[in-house]
Amino acid sequence: MHELDIKDNLLMALHREGYSFVLGAAVATVVLGLLLPLLWWPGIAATLYLFFAFRKPHAVPPLSEHALLAPVSGTVIVSEAKAKDSGSKAQEPFIVTIASTVLDASVLRFPLTGKVLRRTDNSAPPAGFDFRKARDNANNTDLALEAAGGEEYALNIRASAIGRSVSLDLPAGSEDIESASAFGFLRFGGIVQITFDAHNFTPTAAIGQRLKAGESIVALGKKDK
């Protein structure tokens, strides 16, 4: 493989959110290692871990054009119907919540081809979002989305207590975004809740199931039933 190809592949494998972390750890490793040789190995281990934590694996979405895909890699911790809100358009609201840890590749990917209707950045958790108190003050973002077929669904993206940041590259009004396209990153994990209308999608994700962003199916669209 050509030297430039190797460099490009390494950069593609690392999300840009991790550039400063990995570079900083590498520089610190060299400096501290020269001062105290015993610190070489811990420094190398820390640098490799950060590269692992900020990795950006390639996603291969399934052939189905109407399935909701996992927006982040992690474990399903909630999969249940929810009470209909007075202002909700959903006839049968259903939520699937995915917990992404520091060991998961926390790249955020678009669940279904379509567009962004609204984006709301919050500092407090949404009503009814009952998770660990340690995460109550973590930043979170709400996205209202519309599939190419007109079906609406929503994402609530919450940063972990460690990462404290939801990094998105997806302005409101974005259109024609392809399914499984990367649009953000959760530093050191977080929680993503996807809410959809069970009248339009059939839930398939089960509690405890491991999902991979942009590849695993959360719910099948009505045209896939």
Helices and strands as residue ranges (DSSP letters): H 3-13, G 16-18, H 19-35, G 37-39, H 40-53, E 68-69, E 74-81, E 93-100, E 107-109, E 114-122, G 133-135, E 140-147, E 152-159, E 166-168, E 182-186, E 190-197, E 201-203, E 210-211, E 217-221, G 222-224
